[in-house]
Amino acid sequence: MVAILLLVGLAVAMFVGFNIGGSSTGVAFGPAVGSNTVSKLGAAGLMTAFALLGGWTVGRNVIKTMGGEIVPSSQFTLAASVGVLFFVGLALLISNLFGVPASTSMTAVGAIAGLGVATGTLDEAVMFRIVSAWLLAPITAFWICAVVGRYLYPYLDVWFHLEQSEGPLFEFNRVGSVPYPTVSANASAKEVLVTILVVGIGCYMAFSAGASNVANAVAPLVGSDVITGSEGVLLAGVAIALGAFTIARRTLDTVGNDLTDLPLLAALIVEVVSASLITFLSAIGIPASLAVSATMCIVGLGWGRATRTVRISDAAAAAVRGDDGEKHSEMAVNVLPEEQEEVAKIGEEEPQTLKARDLFDPSTTGRVIVLWILTPSISAVASYLLFAFVPLSPA
């Protein structure tokens, strides 16, 4: 019986890791895919390698938190671990079927918290620390990118502005029978540099996803001493790879194309800010959500760019006068044409150049936020009901 339950537990952990791969690949490489910098197949391969690296290194801190600090590790019997992982996987599957990058960490912690509330063993101080980080991280991500979008983006765009050349960036030549890569004749050195940066930072995001999310698949099993931490990381790595090469295609489309218009520069900003936030939180053992932080970076950047038509002083004066704001009813941001070398000052942008709805899609953003709330709620409630009425964990 124990052997059968162990097989079920490993299968459920694989199921969770599979859904993590589907969700996190879209978050990590959606900007790169959306800007036509890397293919979906290439994104899946890079996601696999760097998520495993992140889980093997920084991710062990998060496994420790989720496997024995939110609730005592003694609560993670094999049966209880299977129950927690099942509800995590179910909630993530629902999210992936809607094509939305799920908040994997929030979903997993919700299931563990449901166990803790049902058994009266929840460490409220640890949960407060985690929930505080959940609130601060997306707010920080939004405002950092909003400030960049409003005050810095057009200047950076002048420097980074590229026309992507036709054909591949790299070609293969041969010395005898040995192939070696060279830069295509049509590609500029600047285009190659920016492309390498986008892909490199996407790999950094994949590292962050592995650091935070590997624990979501295996922490209960590690906490119950059924498998070791290293075995758990390897198991999750295989499962994430399966998800990255299959169901990740929908979340790649959602993050890369539906939420906002992402040129190469925007992809770089989103990746740097969100990956840095998640890597920091993972290093201190907090299971943070890359999905939430990255998407709020996208929305913040688009919103910040859209507000460049309005000066703060003008908006304040209009509010005092009670103006209806017709002059700036269509918020927009200037997209520099190739021949333009100077950046229009804030308040001097042409509103008709690019409307706010072209920078981020409010309906898609709303759908994402609803699923963020729904998936951990489903996980927590279902977990609580199970452990409250079925004695799978010691009292």
C-alpha positions in Angstrom: 0.0 0.0 0.0 2.8 2.4 0.9 4.6 1.6 -2.4 1.4 2.4 -4.4 0.9 5.6 -2.5 4.5 6.6 -3.2 4.0 6.1 -6.9 0.9 8.2 -6.7 2.8 10.9 -4.9 5.6 10.9 -7.5 3.0 11.0 -10.3 1.2 13.9 -8.7 4.5 15.8 -8.2 5.2 15.2 -11.9 1.8 16.5 -12.8 2.4 19.7 -10.8 5.9 20.1 -12.3 4.3 19.6 -15.8 1.9 22.5 -15.1 4.7 24.6 -13.7 6.6 24.2 -16.9 3.5 25.2 -18.9 3.0 28.3 -16.8 6.5 29.6 -16.1 7.9 29.1 -19.6 5.3 31.7 -20.8 6.4 34.1 -18.1 10.1 33.6 -18.6 10.2 33.6 -22.4 6.9 35.2 -23.5 8.6 38.6 -24.0 11.4 37.1 -26.1 9.0 35.0 -28.1 6.6 38.0 -28.5 9.5 40.1 -29.9 10.5 37.3 -32.3 13.8 36.9 -30.6 13.6 33.2 -29.9 11.3 30.4 -31.1 8.8 28.5 -28.9 11.0 25.4 -29.2 14.1 27.2 -28.3 12.3 28.8 -25.3 11.3 25.3 -24.1 14.9 24.0 -24.2 16.3 27.0 -22.4 13.6 26.9 -19.8 14.4 23.3 -19.0 18.1 23.9 -18.5 18.0 27.1 -16.5 15.0 26.1 -14.4 16.9 23.0 -13.3 19.9 25.1 -12.5 17.8 27.6 -10.4 16.2 24.7 -8.5 19.5 23.0 -7.8 21.0 26.1 -6.3 18.8 28.9 -4.9 15.6 26.7 -5.0 16.7 24.7 -2.0 16.0 27.6 0.3 12.4 27.7 -0.9 12.0 23.9 -0.5 13.1 24.4 3.1 10.4 27.0 3.8 7.6 25.2 2.1 8.6 21.7 3.4 8.8 22.5 7.1 8.2 26.1 8.0 4.7 27.0 6.9 3.5 23.9 8.7 5.7 21.4 10.6 7.3 18.8 8.4 5.6 16.2 10.6 2.3 17.1 9.0 3.5 16.0 5.6 2.6 12.3 5.8 2.8 10.6 2.4 -1.0 10.8 2.1 -1.1 14.4 3.1 1.7 15.3 0.6 -0.3 13.6 -2.2 -3.4 15.6 -1.2 -1.6 18.9 -1.2 0.1 18.3 -4.6 -3.1 17.1 -6.2 -4.9 20.4 -5.4 -1.9 22.4 -6.6 -1.8 20.6 -9.9 -5.6 20.9 -10.4 -5.6 24.6 -9.9 -2.6 25.1 -12.2 -4.2 22.9 -14.9 -7.3 25.1 -14.8 -5.1 28.2 -15.2 -3.2 26.7 -18.1 -6.3 25.6 -19.9 -7.4 29.3 -19.9 -3.9 30.2 -21.3 -3.0 32.3 -18.3 0.4 32.1 -16.5 -0.7 30.9 -13.1 0.7 32.1 -9.8 2.4 28.8 -9.0 3.8 29.7 -5.6 0.6 31.3 -4.4 -1.3 28.1 -5.4 1.1 25.8 -3.7 1.3 27.9 -0.5 -2.5 28.1 -0.5 -2.7 24.3 -0.5 -0.2 24.0 2.4 -2.0 26.7 4.3 -5.3 24.8 3.9 -3.6 21.8 5.5 -2.2 24.0 8.3 -5.6 25.7 9.1 -7.4 22.3 9.1 -4.9 20.8 11.5 -4.3 23.9 13.6 -0.5 23.9 12.8 -0.2 26.9 10.5 2.8 29.1 11.4 1.1 32.5 11.1 4.3 34.5 11.4 5.8 32.7 8.4 2.6 33.1 6.4 2.5 36.8 7.2 6.0 37.2 5.9 5.2 35.3 2.7 1.9 37.2 2.1 3.6 40.5 2.7 6.1 39.7 0.0 3.3 38.7 -2.3 1.7 42.2 -1.9 5.0 44.1 -2.2 6.5 42.3 -5.1 3.9 43.1 -7.8 3.4 46.6 -6.5 7.2 47.2 -6.7 7.4 45.6 -10.1 4.5 47.8 -11.4 5.9 51.1 -10.2 9.5 50.4 -11.2 8.4 49.7 -14.7 5.9 52.5 -14.7 8.6 55.0 -13.8 10.9 53.5 -16.5 8.1 53.7 -19.1 7.2 57.3 -18.3 10.6 58.9 -17.8 13.3 56.7 -19.4 11.8 54.5 -22.0 11.8 56.9 -25.0 15.5 57.8 -24.3 16.5 54.2 -24.1 14.5 53.5 -27.2 16.6 56.0 -29.2 19.7 54.0 -28.2 18.2 50.5 -28.5 16.0 51.1 -31.5 16.5 48.4 -34.0 15.1 47.3 -37.4 15.2 43.5 -37.2 17.0 42.2 -40.3 15.5 39.7 -42.6 16.7 36.1 -42.2 18.6 34.5 -39.3 21.0 36.4 -37.2 23.6 33.6 -37.4 24.8 31.4 -40.2 27.0 28.3 -40.1 30.2 28.1 -42.0 32.5 25.1 -42.1 36.2 24.4 -41.6 36.5 21.1 -43.3 33.6 19.1 -41.8 33.3 21.1 -38.6 30.5 23.8 -38.6 30.9 27.0 -36.7 28.5 29.9 -36.2 29.0 33.4 -37.7 26.9 36.6 -37.7 24.7 36.9 -40.8 25.7 39.4 -43.4 22.3 41.1 -43.0 22.6 41.5 -39.2 24.2 44.5 -37.4 26.4 44.1 -34.4 23.9 46.1 -32.3 21.1 43.8 -33.3 23.2 40.8 -32.3 24.1 42.4 -28.9 20.5 43.2 -28.0 19.2 39.8 -29.1 21.8 38.1 -27.0 20.8 40.3 -24.0 17.1 39.4 -24.5 17.8 35.7 -24.6 20.3 35.9 -21.8 17.9 37.7 -19.5 15.2 35.2 -20.5 17.5 32.5 -19.2 17.9 34.5 -16.0 14.1 34.5 -15.7 14.0 30.8 -16.2 16.7 30.4 -13.4 14.4 32.5 -11.2 11.4 30.4 -12.1 13.3 27.2 -11.1 14.6 28.8 -7.9 11.0 29.7 -6.8 8.8 27.0 -8.4 10.7 23.7 -8.1 9.7 23.7 -4.4 6.0 23.9 -5.4 6.2 20.5 -7.0 8.3 18.6 -4.5 8.4 20.4 -1.1 5.7 18.2 0.5 7.5 15.0 -0.5 10.9 16.4 0.6 9.3 17.5 3.9 7.9 14.0 4.5 11.4 12.5 3.9 10.1 10.4 1.1 12.7 11.8 -1.3 15.8 13.9 -0.8 16.1 17.5 -1.9 18.4 16.6 -4.8 16.0 13.9 -6.0 13.1 16.3 -5.7 14.9 18.9 -7.9 15.7 16.4 -10.6 12.1 15.0 -10.6 10.7 18.6 -10.9 13.2 19.4 -13.6 12.0 16.5 -15.8 8.4 17.5 -15.2 9.0 21.1 -16.0 10.7 20.1 -19.3 7.6 18.1 -20.3 5.3 21.1 -19.6 7.7 23.6 -21.4 7.7 21.5 -24.6 3.9 21.0 -24.7 1.3 23.2 -22.9 3.6 26.2 -22.6 2.6 27.3 -26.1 -0.6 28.9 -24.9 1.0 30.9 -22.1 3.8 32.0 -24.5 1.1 33.5 -26.7 -0.7 35.2 -23.8 2.3 36.9 -22.3 4.2 37.5 -25.5 1.3 38.8 -27.7 -2.0 39.5 -25.9 -1.0 41.6 -22.8 1.1 44.3 -24.6 3.1 45.3 -27.6 6.7 44.2 -26.7 9.6 45.4 -28.7 13.1 44.2 -27.7 13.7 47.0 -25.3 10.4 46.4 -23.4 11.3 42.7 -23.2 14.7 43.5 -21.6 13.1 45.8 -19.0 10.4 43.3 -18.0 12.9 40.4 -17.7 15.5 42.3 -15.7 13.0 43.7 -13.1 10.9 40.6 -12.6 13.8 38.2 -12.5 15.7 40.3 -10.0 12.8 40.6 -7.7 12.1 36.8 -7.7 15.7 35.8 -7.4 16.1 38.0 -4.3 13.0 36.7 -2.7 13.9 33.1 -3.5 17.4 33.6 -2.0 15.8 34.5 1.4 13.5 31.5 1.2 10.2 33.2 0.2 8.2 31.3 -2.5 7.4 34.3 -4.7 5.4 34.4 -8.0 7.3 35.1 -11.2 3.9 35.1 -13.0 2.6 38.0 -11.0 5.8 40.1 -11.0 6.5 39.7 -14.7 2.9 40.5 -15.8 2.7 43.5 -13.5 6.0 44.7 -15.1 4.4 44.4 -18.5 1.3 46.3 -17.4 3.3 48.9 -15.5 5.6 49.6 -18.4 2.7 50.0 -20.8 0.8 52.3 -18.4 3.9 54.4 -17.8 4.5 54.8 -21.5 0.9 55.7 -22.0 1.0 58.6 -19.4 3.7 60.5 -21.2 1.1 62.8 -22.8 0.2 64.2 -19.4 2.4 66.3 -17.1 1.7 65.8 -13.4 1.4 69.6 -12.9 -1.2 69.8 -15.7 -3.2 66.9 -14.4 -3.2 68.4 -10.9 -4.3 71.8 -12.2 -7.0 70.3 -14.3 -8.3 68.4 -11.3 -8.5 71.6 -9.2 -10.3 73.4 -12.1 -12.6 70.5 -12.6 -11.7 70.0 -16.3 -13.1 66.9 -18.0 -9.7 66.0 -19.4 -10.8 66.0 -23.0 -7.3 67.1 -24.1 -5.8 64.0 -22.7 -8.7 61.6 -22.9 -6.7 59.4 -25.3 -3.5 58.6 -23.3 -0.7 57.7 -25.6 3.1 57.4 -25.9 5.3 58.5 -28.8 6.8 55.7 -30.8 9.8 57.1 -32.4 10.0 56.7 -36.2 13.4 55.7 -37.5 14.4 59.2 -38.6 13.6 60.8 -35.3 16.6 61.4 -33.0 15.1 63.6 -30.3 12.6 62.6 -27.6 9.5 64.7 -27.1 9.1 66.0 -23.5 6.4 64.7 -21.2 3.2 66.5 -22.1 4.3 67.2 -25.6 3.5 63.8 -27.0 0.9 63.5 -29.7 -2.1 61.6 -28.3 -3.0 60.0 -31.6 0.4 58.4 -32.0 -0.3 55.3 -29.8 -3.3 54.8 -27.6 -3.0 53.2 -24.1 -5.0 50.2 -25.3 -2.3 49.4 -27.8 0.3 49.2 -24.9 -1.6 46.8 -22.7 -5.0 45.0 -23.2 -7.2 45.7 -20.2 -9.5 42.7 -20.8 -6.6 40.3 -20.9 -5.0 41.9 -17.9 -8.3 41.5 -16.0 -8.5 37.8 -17.0 -5.0 37.3 -15.7 -5.8 38.9 -12.3 -9.0 36.9 -11.9 -7.1 33.7 -12.5 -4.4 34.7 -10.0 -7.0 35.0 -7.3 -9.0 32.0 -8.4 -6.3 29.4 -8.6 -4.8 29.7 -5.1 -8.4 30.1 -3.7 -9.4 26.8 -5.2 -6.3 25.2 -3.9 -6.6 26.5 -0.4 -10.3 25.8 0.0 -10.1 22.3 -1.4 -7.1 21.5 0.7 -8.8 22.7 3.9 -12.0 20.7 3.2 -10.0 17.5 2.5 -7.8 17.7 5.7 -10.7 18.9 7.8 -12.9 15.9 7.1 -10.3 13.2 6.1 -7.6 12.3 8.7 -4.6 12.2 6.3 -2.3 14.1 8.6 -1.5 13.6 12.3 -3.5 15.8 14.7 
